[in-house]
Amino acid sequence: MRIGLTFDLQDWYLARGFTLEQTAEFDREDTIEGIEQALSGLGHETERVGNAFQLVEALAAGKRWDLVFNIAEGLYGPGREALVPALLDAYQIPYTFSDPLVLALTLDKAACKRFVRDLGLATPDFAVVREPCEIASVSLPYPLFVKPCTEGTGKGISGASKVTSPEALQTVCRDLLSRFRQPVLVETYLPGREFTVGLAGAGAKARSLGCMEVVFLERAEGAGYTYLNKKDFENRVEYRPVQGPEADAAQGLALAAWQGLGCRDAGRIDIRLDANGAPSFIEVNPLAGINPIISDLVILCGQHNVSYQELIAMILDSALERLGGASCG
């Protein structure tokens, strides 16, 4: 099978003057190499396509593929993760991971939480601040947690994100509104353990790949999984595989949310426990990083005896099942 690879390579954007923070979600060269090697090991031919700009050029030039392995995050707007899948849909080219509707919905953390809440699943109470004049109307009890609505990789999340007073809420919300120029999510802060759950497959065949706890070390910003904690995870964070009743409950919640949202192929859902140890949905990453070494999903899979090649095969098998194709084994 001839498989095209769509991705946002960080170096491509850095060479064009974008900053490290602007490109924080984008992939490194070794991620693309890892995917290529895994797909080649499964017997497939790969072709690098690149980002949405490069995909448009390739499609216009008449290029086509049997399948596209898509990990492109996009750059502009709340629909940026949906752009590449939408282009591929227009040309009827099948691809891995979720469709444009799911990717647009899940990138907007507030809209996603509304959907999850309507599914009857637990998620912290929240408010959305679109303009500074709306900050004073937030009526949730403190402490609160504040972050941009449509960013990933911890962008906009810092030690200041946990706020304990109206004055701090004003300061943090105004800063995020100014810096990111998008709505701000304000939600009830949960004091319990933080888990991330790996998922594979779609619909009734979706399954958990395991549960991993994110433990914040002495050097970490204590508010949560912040931008700096993620960037310097070797010194600030420890990842521990977890089992037992709390992990089982977290996996059950994550699987229900994954299926209810219509996510496909593989990804992660972040779960946090409340003061009573009950799990709540925080957010979903249906385009989770798959760097062979440093990505949370890959680390989690390794802790649960799933190799990188096996993970890529699972993703491909799930996508091929939609086409009635053969399994990669």
Secondary structure, DSSP 8 states (H G I E B T S, - for coil): -EEEEE--BHHHHHTTT--TTTTTTSB-HHHHHHHHHHHHHTT-EEEEEESHHHHHHHHHTT---SEEEE----SSSTTHHHHHHHHHHHTT--BSS--HHHHHHHHSHHHHHHHHHHTT-----EEEE-SGGGGGG----SSEEEEETT--TTTT--GGGEE-SHHHHHHHHHHHHHHH-S-EEEEE---S-EEEEEEES-GGG-EEEEEEEEEE-TTS-TTSS-HHHHHTHHHHEEEEE--SHHHHHHHHHHHHHHHHHT--SEEEEEEEE-TTS-EEEEEEETT----TTT-HHHHHHHHTT--HHHHHHHHHHHHHHHHT-----
